[in-house]
Amino acid sequence: MLGPGAPILHFLGDSMGVMGLISTVIVGLIVGILARWFYPGPVPMAWWLTALIGIGGSIVGGFISSLIWRSPDGRFHPAGWIMSIAGAMILLWGYMNFVK
Protein backbone atom coordinates (compact mmCIF):
# COMPACT_ATOMS: atom_id res chain seq x y z
CA MET A 1 0.00 0.00 0.00
CA LEU A 2 1.62 3.22 -1.13
CA GLY A 3 -0.42 6.10 0.11
CA PRO A 4 -0.77 8.47 3.03
CA GLY A 5 -1.45 5.58 5.40
CA ALA A 6 1.61 3.53 4.38
CA PRO A 7 4.23 2.94 7.07
CA ILE A 8 7.28 5.06 6.31
CA LEU A 9 9.86 2.39 7.15
CA HIS A 10 8.14 -0.15 4.94
CA PHE A 11 7.98 2.38 2.11
CA LEU A 12 11.68 3.24 2.46
CA GLY A 13 12.75 -0.38 2.75
CA ASP A 14 13.89 -0.20 6.40
CA SER A 15 16.93 1.88 5.45
CA MET A 16 19.02 3.69 8.02
CA GLY A 17 18.53 7.19 6.71
CA VAL A 18 20.66 10.29 7.13
CA MET A 19 19.75 10.90 10.78
CA GLY A 20 20.57 7.29 11.64
CA LEU A 21 23.96 7.63 9.97
CA ILE A 22 24.71 10.91 11.76
CA SER A 23 23.70 9.46 15.13
CA THR A 24 25.84 6.37 14.47
CA VAL A 25 28.90 8.56 13.82
CA ILE A 26 28.22 10.71 16.91
CA VAL A 27 27.74 7.70 19.20
CA GLY A 28 30.80 6.04 17.63
CA LEU A 29 32.83 9.18 18.29
CA ILE A 30 31.72 9.26 21.94
CA VAL A 31 32.50 5.56 22.40
CA GLY A 32 35.88 6.00 20.68
CA ILE A 33 36.75 8.99 22.87
CA LEU A 34 35.84 7.05 26.02
CA ALA A 35 37.87 4.04 24.85
CA ARG A 36 40.87 6.30 24.19
CA TRP A 37 40.42 7.85 27.64
CA PHE A 38 40.33 4.45 29.38
CA TYR A 39 43.21 3.01 27.31
CA PRO A 40 46.54 3.40 29.13
CA GLY A 41 49.03 5.75 27.53
CA PRO A 42 48.68 8.29 24.76
CA VAL A 43 46.69 7.28 21.68
CA PRO A 44 47.42 9.69 18.81
CA MET A 45 44.82 9.36 16.04
CA ALA A 46 42.48 11.54 14.03
CA TRP A 47 38.88 12.16 15.07
CA TRP A 48 37.46 10.16 12.16
CA LEU A 49 39.57 7.14 13.12
CA THR A 50 38.32 7.54 16.69
CA ALA A 51 34.74 7.42 15.37
CA LEU A 52 35.52 4.33 13.28
CA ILE A 53 37.06 2.61 16.32
CA GLY A 54 33.89 3.44 18.29
CA ILE A 55 31.55 2.14 15.58
CA GLY A 56 33.64 -1.00 15.17
CA GLY A 57 33.71 -1.38 18.95
CA SER A 58 29.93 -1.49 19.00
CA ILE A 59 29.99 -4.31 16.45
CA VAL A 60 32.72 -6.23 18.30
CA GLY A 61 30.97 -5.67 21.64
CA GLY A 62 27.68 -6.87 20.12
CA PHE A 63 29.40 -10.01 18.85
CA ILE A 64 30.95 -10.70 22.26
CA SER A 65 27.65 -10.09 24.06
CA SER A 66 25.84 -12.38 21.60
CA LEU A 67 28.30 -15.13 22.52
CA ILE A 68 27.58 -14.62 26.24
CA TRP A 69 23.86 -13.76 26.15
CA ARG A 70 21.54 -14.94 23.39
CA SER A 71 19.06 -12.38 22.04
CA PRO A 72 15.42 -13.47 22.27
CA ASP A 73 14.83 -13.12 18.54
CA GLY A 74 18.18 -14.68 17.53
CA ARG A 75 19.27 -11.63 15.52
CA PHE A 76 22.45 -9.60 15.92
CA HIS A 77 22.09 -6.42 17.96
CA PRO A 78 24.80 -3.79 18.48
CA ALA A 79 26.12 -3.58 22.01
CA GLY A 80 25.22 -1.14 24.74
CA TRP A 81 27.61 1.48 26.06
CA ILE A 82 29.78 -0.75 28.27
CA MET A 83 30.28 -3.54 25.73
CA SER A 84 30.81 -0.95 22.97
CA ILE A 85 33.62 0.66 24.97
CA ALA A 86 35.10 -2.77 25.72
CA GLY A 87 34.95 -3.69 22.03
CA ALA A 88 36.51 -0.36 21.07
CA MET A 89 39.32 -0.94 23.55
CA ILE A 90 39.98 -4.33 21.94
CA LEU A 91 40.15 -2.67 18.52
CA LEU A 92 42.31 0.11 19.95
CA TRP A 93 44.71 -2.47 21.38
CA GLY A 94 44.91 -4.14 17.96
CA TYR A 95 45.48 -0.78 16.27
CA MET A 96 48.24 0.24 18.68
CA ASN A 97 50.04 -3.12 18.57
CA PHE A 98 49.65 -4.25 14.97
CA VAL A 99 48.84 -1.28 12.73
CA LYS A 100 50.79 1.56 14.23
Backbone hydrogen bonds, N-H to C=O, Kabsch-Sander energy under -0.5 kcal/mol:
donor,donor_aa,acceptor,acceptor_aa,energy
3,G,1,M,-0.7
6,A,3,G,-1.6
11,F,7,P,-2.0
12,L,8,I,-2.4
13,G,9,L,-0.8
14,D,9,L,-3.1
20,G,16,M,-0.6
21,L,17,G,-1.7
22,I,18,V,-2.6
23,S,19,M,-2.5
24,T,20,G,-1.9
25,V,21,L,-2.1
26,I,22,I,-2.3
27,V,23,S,-2.7
28,G,24,T,-2.5
29,L,25,V,-2.3
30,I,26,I,-2.2
31,V,27,V,-2.8
32,G,28,G,-2.6
33,I,29,L,-2.5
34,L,30,I,-2.4
35,A,31,V,-2.5
36,R,32,G,-2.4
37,W,33,I,-2.0
38,F,34,L,-2.3
39,Y,35,A,-1.9
45,M,43,V,-0.7
50,T,46,A,-1.8
51,A,47,W,-2.0
52,L,48,W,-2.0
53,I,49,L,-2.4
54,G,50,T,-2.0
55,I,51,A,-2.5
56,G,52,L,-2.8
57,G,53,I,-2.2
58,S,54,G,-1.5
59,I,55,I,-1.4
60,V,56,G,-2.8
61,G,57,G,-2.9
62,G,58,S,-1.9
63,F,59,I,-2.1
64,I,60,V,-2.5
65,S,61,G,-2.6
66,S,62,G,-1.8
67,L,63,F,-1.3
68,I,64,I,-1.5
69,W,65,S,-3.4
74,G,71,S,-1.0
79,A,58,S,-1.6
84,S,80,G,-2.1
85,I,81,W,-2.4
86,A,82,I,-2.3
87,G,83,M,-2.6
88,A,84,S,-2.4
89,M,85,I,-2.3
90,I,86,A,-1.8
91,L,87,G,-2.2
92,L,88,A,-2.6
93,W,89,M,-2.3
94,G,90,I,-2.1
95,Y,91,L,-2.5
96,M,92,L,-2.7
97,N,93,W,-2.1
98,F,94,G,-2.4
99,V,94,G,-0.9
99,V,95,Y,-0.9
100,K,95,Y,-2.5
